[in-house]
Amino acid sequence: MDEDRDVGESTAPRAPPRVRKPKDVAPKISRPRPPRAGNEEAGEVLNLGEFQDVDTLTLSEASLVINAILEKRKETRRNTNETE
């Protein structure tokens, strides 16, 4: 017959390997994706969506917000990179 065949080799076709499925796997649960931002775009006309008619911060207000954030980061020892 075939001289190339090994002694223990079978001529029957092999079944594909079985893939084990874990029995007690919790279902994947994740929080729902937040809705995409409304109609915000920076084109020829700046469209800010829900912030369209909101007053902007003054320079002193913006400075207070940034300094408060940096101070909080220093207290909690988070990233305090001053270049932000």
Sequence and secondary structure as in RCSB ss.txt:
>XXXX:A:sequence
MDEDRDVGESTAPRAPPRVRKPKDVAPKISRPRPPRAGNEEAGEVLNLGEFQDVDTLTLSEASLVINAILEKRKE
TRRNTNETE
>XXXX:A:secstr
  SSS TT   S          SS              S EESSSEE GGGTT     HHHHHHHHHHHHHHHHH
TT    TT 
